[in-house]
Amino acid sequence: MPRNVAQLTGMIVTAIVALGSDLDVTYALPLGVFAGALATFFVALHEYRSLKPVAVKVRR
């Protein structure tokens, strides 16, 4: 399973649990969304930084 799908699934499950529970638990919803967004950001940052530049040969 790709990381982005797993992170999105975690955010959706957090929303379902928070909204389906007691009203006091709804504070967990923004925290869960923020945690998922932060994890997605760091994964994207890691994937961007791990890309290696490709050497291009120019024919003259």
Steps between C-alpha positions, in 0.01 A plus 500: 500500500649839407582731786259771387210253494588378849520856631168594340342188649633597843351848467162359392493247784585777747211708366256208524603417855496861615166589343334173595598523866416740780511874437797530733704287265452737205816679613684198359377573147709813431799340668465187287463701180800714594709191581409337169574818305832542680594138427407545134714814484804329649464195273478727195800698621701181549406368155595833343837513674580137419475560125841491338577736215539329167811584299411614151752453221488760226615389157684762298 
